Amino acid sequence: MRAALVLAAAGLDAMVKQLVRDTLGLILTKQEGAQRQFTGFIQSRLRREEQVDIRFLAEALAAERPMMHLRAELVRELTGASLQSVDQLLKVAASFAIPADEITKDPKHLRTVFEARNQIAHEMDILFGQPNRGRRQRARKTMHEYTKLVLSVGKSFYTAVEKRL
């Protein structure tokens, strides 16, 4: 059951990144909210470290197709890190102009699921504070519910992107 949760989260990560690569450019041309998010991304990149990022600006202006270059930068930023956290997942959703409640009705519970996934994947569910370093006990029913939730979030994300196409 631990492996099921880890693999479901990895699948969610891979699927969302592929959706970003394959569909975000088109959605930016169709969705006003996504375009506003894109503009915000450009503004934040230009203002890194309290001054204008001259290199970012120069690369965009020197590109043969500046808009395509800026979109590629957004895709690189969204797909460069793990999407196995609520914050990262919702950041990507916002780029598509997808409200958080369309992805998950209970972000706090989803955060708990990702925390369990991280404990399993990064700590092998070991309780380091105990003298014998026991393993966290996880009920089969809970793990099934967690895995089902991650798969449900994947379906919701896919459906939300599909509606915007």
C-alpha positions as CSV (number, residue, x, y, z in Angstrom):
1,M,0.0,0.0,0.0
2,R,2.9,2.3,0.6
3,A,4.2,1.7,-2.9
4,A,0.7,2.4,-4.3
5,L,0.7,5.8,-2.7
6,V,4.2,6.7,-3.8
7,L,3.5,5.5,-7.4
8,A,0.2,7.3,-7.6
9,A,1.9,10.6,-6.5
10,A,4.7,10.0,-9.0
11,G,2.0,9.5,-11.7
12,L,0.2,12.7,-10.7
13,D,3.5,14.5,-10.9
14,A,4.3,13.1,-14.4
15,M,0.8,13.7,-15.7
16,V,0.6,17.3,-14.6
17,K,4.0,18.1,-16.0
18,Q,3.0,16.6,-19.3
19,L,-0.2,18.6,-19.3
20,V,1.9,21.7,-18.8
21,R,4.2,20.9,-21.7
22,D,1.4,19.9,-24.0
23,T,-1.5,22.3,-23.3
24,L,-0.4,25.4,-21.4
25,G,0.6,27.3,-24.5
26,L,-2.8,26.8,-26.1
27,I,-4.6,27.6,-22.8
28,L,-2.7,30.8,-22.5
29,T,-4.2,31.9,-25.9
30,K,-7.7,31.0,-24.8
31,Q,-8.1,31.8,-21.1
32,E,-7.9,35.4,-19.8
33,G,-7.1,34.2,-16.3
34,A,-4.2,32.1,-17.5
35,Q,-2.9,35.0,-19.5
36,R,-3.0,37.2,-16.3
37,Q,-1.1,34.5,-14.5
38,F,1.5,34.4,-17.3
39,T,1.9,38.2,-17.1
40,G,2.4,37.9,-13.3
41,F,5.1,35.2,-13.9
42,I,6.9,37.6,-16.3
43,Q,6.7,40.4,-13.8
44,S,8.0,38.3,-11.0
45,R,10.9,37.0,-13.1
46,L,11.8,40.5,-14.1
47,R,11.8,41.7,-10.4
48,R,13.9,38.9,-8.9
49,E,16.2,40.2,-6.2
50,E,14.6,43.7,-6.0
51,Q,16.0,44.8,-9.4
52,V,15.3,44.1,-13.0
53,D,16.7,40.8,-14.1
54,I,18.6,42.1,-17.1
55,R,19.6,38.6,-18.3
56,F,16.0,37.4,-18.4
57,L,14.9,40.5,-20.2
58,A,17.8,40.3,-22.7
59,E,17.2,36.7,-23.5
60,A,13.5,37.3,-24.1
61,L,14.2,40.3,-26.3
62,A,16.9,38.6,-28.2
63,A,14.9,35.4,-28.9
64,E,13.7,34.9,-32.4
65,R,10.2,34.5,-31.0
66,P,10.0,36.3,-27.6
67,M,6.5,35.1,-26.7
68,M,7.5,31.4,-27.3
69,H,10.7,32.0,-25.3
70,L,8.7,33.4,-22.3
71,R,6.2,30.5,-22.5
72,A,9.1,28.0,-22.5
73,E,10.5,29.8,-19.4
74,L,7.1,29.4,-17.7
75,V,7.0,25.7,-18.6
76,R,10.5,25.2,-17.4
77,E,9.7,26.9,-14.1
78,L,6.5,24.9,-13.6
79,T,8.0,21.5,-14.5
80,G,11.4,22.0,-12.9
81,A,10.5,21.0,-9.4
82,S,8.5,18.1,-7.9
83,L,4.7,18.5,-8.0
84,Q,4.2,16.2,-5.1
85,S,3.1,18.9,-2.7
86,V,-0.2,20.9,-2.4
87,D,1.5,24.2,-2.9
88,Q,3.3,23.2,-6.1
89,L,0.3,21.5,-7.5
90,L,-2.0,24.5,-6.9
91,K,0.7,26.9,-8.3
92,V,0.5,24.9,-11.6
93,A,-3.3,24.9,-11.4
94,A,-3.3,28.7,-11.1
95,S,-1.2,28.9,-14.2
96,F,-4.1,27.2,-16.1
97,A,-6.5,29.6,-14.2
98,I,-7.9,26.6,-12.4
99,P,-9.3,27.4,-8.9
100,A,-8.0,25.3,-6.1
101,D,-11.4,23.9,-5.2
102,E,-11.7,22.4,-8.7
103,I,-8.6,20.3,-8.0
104,T,-9.4,19.4,-4.4
105,K,-12.2,20.2,-2.0
106,D,-9.9,19.7,1.1
107,P,-6.3,21.0,0.5
108,K,-5.5,20.4,4.2
109,H,-6.3,16.6,3.9
110,L,-4.3,16.5,0.6
111,R,-1.4,18.1,2.4
112,T,-1.6,15.2,5.0
113,V,-1.5,12.7,2.1
114,F,1.6,14.3,0.6
115,E,3.2,14.4,4.0
116,A,2.6,10.7,4.4
117,R,4.0,10.1,0.9
118,N,7.1,12.1,1.8
119,Q,7.6,10.1,5.0
120,I,7.4,6.9,3.0
121,A,9.5,8.0,0.1
122,H,12.2,9.9,1.9
123,E,12.3,8.4,5.3
124,M,11.1,4.8,4.5
125,D,8.5,5.5,7.2
126,I,11.1,5.0,9.9
127,L,10.6,6.7,13.3
128,F,14.0,8.1,13.9
129,G,13.3,9.4,17.4
130,Q,12.7,6.0,18.9
131,P,15.5,3.8,20.4
132,N,14.7,0.9,18.1
133,R,13.8,3.1,15.1
134,G,10.4,1.5,14.6
135,R,8.3,2.0,11.5
136,R,5.2,4.1,11.3
137,Q,2.1,2.0,11.3
138,R,-0.3,2.8,8.5
139,A,-3.7,1.2,8.3
140,R,-4.5,-0.4,5.0
141,K,-7.8,1.4,4.8
142,T,-6.0,4.8,5.3
143,M,-3.4,4.0,2.6
144,H,-6.2,3.0,0.2
145,E,-8.0,6.2,0.9
146,Y,-4.8,8.3,0.4
147,T,-4.0,6.6,-2.9
148,K,-7.6,7.0,-4.1
149,L,-7.5,10.7,-3.2
150,V,-4.2,11.2,-5.2
151,L,-5.8,9.5,-8.2
152,S,-8.9,11.5,-7.8
153,V,-6.8,14.7,-7.8
154,G,-5.2,13.6,-11.0
155,K,-8.5,13.0,-12.6
156,S,-9.8,16.4,-11.4
157,F,-6.7,18.2,-12.8
158,Y,-7.0,16.4,-16.2
159,T,-10.7,17.2,-16.4
160,A,-10.1,20.9,-15.5
161,V,-7.5,21.3,-18.2
162,E,-9.7,19.5,-20.7
163,K,-12.5,21.9,-20.0
164,R,-10.3,24.8,-20.8
165,L,-9.1,23.5,-24.1
